[in-house]
Amino acid sequence: MDSKAMNGKPSNKRIKVVFVLGGPGSGKGTQCAKIVEHFGFTHFSAGDLLRAETKSGSEYGTMIQNLMKEGKLVDSSIIVRLIQKAMLESENDKFLIDGFPRNEENRIAFEKIVNIEPEFLLFLDCPESELEKRLLSRNQGREDDNIETIKKRFKVFMESTLPVVSYYEQRGKVRKVNAAKPPEEVFEDIKAIFSSIQGNDISYRQIAIEAKPEHSPSLIKCCLQFLCCLRMHERK
């Protein structure tokens, strides 16, 4: 979808959004960093955007800070507008949004405000027992890595985030990988998913360049045949 959906101005920019979800400790940050490095996406974390806005002293930042002090949840519309702002300010057209949508309210707000449907949702699937083991073994002493807090985080994930995964799964938009494997092996599976998309993007761009009205029908046909061959090769 072009960026007109975000700011109302005509643009040739085709925005691609990939949501990245997984339980706490599933390796979202690690895998997002690898995707950025290999495929040129820009990575946003809703939590990082909230923290950055709070430190900025802006109107939104003050509002967020006050809500947090009062122990209240930040409204989904605020989170979505921060993501929207970050996307508009970026020169990139490919975005990974990590840990979002965290719940159905987030998803609905994103659809209404940004009006962009994700290319797909990358789901890092990992058993709770493995996630618990990882969280307890990392960064000893962290307040949110004790067993009671971890159990609460799992409960929130199961009750709030898994319905979002189910929603996109029903629409054929979930790409699931086994995140219980070592990080390098997990990324090999992720690479196969993103390489296919990246290949298609390049093909479409090439056709957009080559298949101009002034060019002959035979050239356009040649470009289309090339795209079909490339897709067949990627499926093998």
C-alpha positions in Angstrom: 0.0 0.0 0.0 1.3 3.5 -0.8 1.9 6.1 1.9 -1.3 8.0 1.0 -3.0 5.7 3.6 -0.8 7.3 6.3 -0.7 11.0 5.4 -3.3 11.6 2.7 -0.6 12.8 0.2 -0.1 11.0 -3.1 3.2 9.0 -3.2 4.8 6.2 -5.2 6.2 4.8 -2.0 4.8 1.3 -1.3 4.8 0.7 2.5 5.5 -2.8 3.7 4.8 -3.7 7.3 5.7 -7.0 9.0 4.5 -7.6 12.6 6.8 -9.7 14.8 5.2 -11.6 17.7 6.3 -14.3 20.1 6.3 -15.1 23.8 8.6 -13.3 26.2 12.1 -14.7 25.6 11.4 -16.0 22.1 14.2 -13.9 20.6 12.2 -11.2 18.8 14.9 -8.5 19.3 17.7 -10.9 18.2 15.9 -11.9 15.0 14.7 -8.4 14.1 18.4 -7.2 14.3 19.4 -9.9 11.8 16.4 -9.1 9.5 17.4 -5.4 9.5 21.0 -6.3 8.7 20.2 -8.8 5.9 17.1 -7.3 4.3 17.2 -3.6 4.9 14.0 -3.2 7.1 13.7 -0.5 9.7 12.9 -2.0 13.1 10.5 -0.3 15.5 9.6 -1.5 19.0 6.4 0.0 20.5 8.1 -0.1 24.0 11.2 1.8 22.7 9.0 4.4 20.9 7.0 5.0 24.1 10.2 5.4 26.2 11.8 7.7 23.6 8.6 9.9 23.5 8.5 10.1 27.3 12.1 11.4 27.4 11.5 13.9 24.6 9.2 16.1 26.8 6.6 16.4 24.0 2.9 16.7 24.7 2.5 12.9 24.0 5.5 12.2 26.2 4.1 14.1 29.2 0.7 12.3 28.7 2.4 8.9 28.5 4.5 9.7 31.6 1.5 10.7 33.6 -0.4 7.5 32.6 2.5 5.4 33.7 2.9 7.2 37.0 -0.8 6.5 37.7 -0.3 2.8 36.8 -2.7 3.1 33.8 -2.2 1.5 30.3 -1.3 3.8 27.5 -4.1 4.0 25.0 -3.7 2.0 21.8 -4.3 5.2 19.6 -1.3 6.9 21.2 1.0 3.9 20.6 -0.2 3.6 17.0 0.3 7.3 16.3 3.9 7.0 17.6 4.5 4.1 15.2 2.8 6.1 12.3 5.0 9.2 13.1 8.2 7.0 13.1 7.2 5.4 9.7 6.5 8.8 8.1 9.8 10.3 9.3 11.7 7.3 7.9 13.1 7.3 4.4 12.6 3.5 4.3 9.5 1.8 3.0 9.9 -1.5 4.8 9.2 -1.8 8.5 9.4 -4.5 11.2 7.1 -3.7 14.2 8.3 -5.8 17.1 6.0 -6.9 19.9 2.9 -5.3 18.2 -0.1 -5.7 18.0 0.0 -6.8 21.6 -3.8 -7.2 21.7 -6.9 -6.9 19.6 -7.3 -3.2 20.7 -3.8 -2.5 19.2 -4.7 -4.3 16.0 -8.0 -2.5 15.5 -6.4 0.9 16.3 -3.6 0.3 13.7 -6.1 -0.7 11.0 -8.2 2.4 11.7 -5.5 5.0 12.1 -2.7 3.8 9.8 -4.9 1.9 7.3 -2.2 -0.5 6.3 -2.5 -4.2 6.4 0.7 -6.1 7.2 2.4 -8.2 4.6 2.4 -10.9 7.2 2.9 -11.6 10.8 6.1 -13.4 11.8 5.4 -15.6 14.8 8.3 -17.0 16.8 6.7 -20.1 18.2 8.4 -21.5 21.3 7.1 -23.8 24.2 6.5 -22.0 27.5 9.0 -24.3 29.3 11.8 -23.2 27.0 10.9 -19.5 27.3 10.8 -19.8 31.1 14.3 -21.4 31.1 15.7 -18.7 28.9 14.2 -15.8 31.0 15.4 -17.3 34.3 19.0 -17.8 32.9 19.4 -14.4 31.3 20.4 -11.1 33.0 20.3 -12.5 36.6 18.7 -10.0 39.0 16.3 -8.3 36.6 13.1 -7.4 38.3 10.9 -8.8 35.5 12.9 -12.1 35.2 11.6 -13.7 38.4 9.3 -16.7 38.2 6.1 -14.9 39.4 6.5 -12.1 36.9 7.3 -14.5 34.1 4.2 -16.5 34.8 2.1 -13.3 34.6 3.7 -12.3 31.3 3.0 -15.7 29.8 -0.6 -15.4 31.0 -1.0 -12.0 29.3 0.6 -13.3 26.1 -1.8 -16.3 25.9 -4.9 -14.3 26.7 -4.2 -11.0 24.8 -1.6 -11.7 22.0 -2.5 -15.1 20.8 -5.9 -14.0 19.6 -4.1 -11.5 17.3 -2.0 -14.3 15.9 -5.3 -16.3 15.3 -6.9 -13.4 13.6 -4.1 -13.1 11.0 -3.8 -16.9 10.7 -7.4 -17.1 9.5 -6.4 -14.6 6.8 -3.4 -16.6 5.7 -0.9 -14.0 6.9 1.0 -15.8 9.6 4.5 -17.1 9.0 5.4 -19.4 11.9 9.0 -20.5 12.7 10.2 -22.8 15.5 12.0 -20.4 17.9 13.0 -23.2 20.2 16.0 -23.9 18.0 19.4 -22.1 18.3 19.2 -18.4 17.0 21.3 -19.2 13.9 19.0 -22.0 12.8 15.9 -19.9 13.6 17.2 -17.2 11.3 17.8 -19.6 8.5 14.1 -20.3 8.5 13.3 -16.6 8.7 15.7 -15.9 5.8 13.8 -18.3 3.6 10.6 -16.4 4.3 12.1 -12.9 3.7 14.2 -14.0 0.7 11.1 -14.9 -1.2 9.4 -11.6 -0.5 12.6 -9.6 -1.3 12.9 -11.5 -4.6 9.3 -10.6 -5.6 9.9 -6.9 -4.6 13.0 -6.7 -6.9 11.0 -8.3 -9.7 8.1 -5.8 -9.4 10.5 -2.9 -9.3 12.2 -4.1 -12.4 8.9 -4.4 -14.3 7.9 -0.9 -13.1 11.1 0.4 -14.6 11.2 -1.5 -17.8 7.5 -1.8 -18.7 6.8 1.8 -19.5 4.1 2.8 -22.1 6.6 3.8 -24.7 8.2 0.3 -24.6 7.1 -2.4 -26.9 4.6 -5.1 -25.9 7.3 -7.7 -26.5 9.6 -6.1 -23.8 6.8 -6.0 -21.3 6.0 -9.7 -22.1 9.6 -10.6 -21.6 9.6 -8.9 -18.1 6.5 -10.7 -17.1 8.0 -14.1 -18.2 11.1 -13.3 -16.2 9.0 -12.7 -13.1 7.1 -16.0 -13.5 10.4 -17.9 -13.9 11.8 -16.2 -10.8 8.8 -17.1 -8.7 9.0 -20.7 -9.9 12.6 -20.9 -8.9 11.9 -19.4 -5.4 9.3 -22.1 -4.8 11.7 -25.0 -5.4 
